[in-house]
Amino acid sequence: MILRHVISLREEEGKEVVIEELAGIIPTYVNGKLAKVDQKRKRELLILDYNMALVTYVLPIINYGDGEYGKTISRKIVELWNNNISNVAIQNATYESITQGFKQRLCYITTAVCENLGKSDDCYELELLRNYRDEYLLGEEAGRDIVKQYYNIAPTIVKQIDKRDDAKEIYNKIWTDYLSPCIHLIEEDRKEACKEVYSNMVRNLQKKYIYS
């Protein structure tokens, strides 16, 4: 309703002009913030935080209640963002896509690893990790933060690995170094320790296959 009202008040300027201006507010603001950060690594981490906030909060709100205006502005924001700010392309997000997609995306890396090992989608290991995610991670604040933080990172990591000739060896190493220990920790009811191992896995893979 708010976006529609603003556009109607400024109708004489042309709808396209107003939409372009509104869509540019957030990317312009973030560009100003990033321009003040000299260290490349610090800037990259800040962009990841902005990516998460945009996809998890801002875009779903814009898409939620303003009909076609909201959808048009959110699409324009994503276009400007991917062209000018983030080297990891984000996608437009709605409340529905987030609530339906969190469960799938959190297991993106584990699913790829298990597929590489010839395990089925309903294998013991994946079911155990999914239950851990649903019953533990999504049930407490820090766990939900992990879900949000990696919402748009894990698919990119998998895509980068899949491009490599040694993808099979990489997935085997991920299994040995991270996922197998995670499974054992869950079986031992050491859920916090598992969360730390999983967080380290994604952080290390992000550093190696996105920023290397």
Secondary structure, DSSP 8 states (H G I E B T S, - for coil): -HHHHHHHHTGGG-HHHHHHHHHHHHHHHHHHHHHT---HHHHHHHHHHHHHHIIIIIHHHHHHHSHHHHHHHHHHHHHHHHHHT-SS------HHHHHHHHHHHHTHHHHHHHHHTT--TT-HHHHHHHHHHHHTGGGSHHHHHHHHHTTTTHHHHHHHHHTSTTHHHHHHHHIIIIIHHHHHHHHTT-HHHHHHHHHHHHHHHHHHHT--
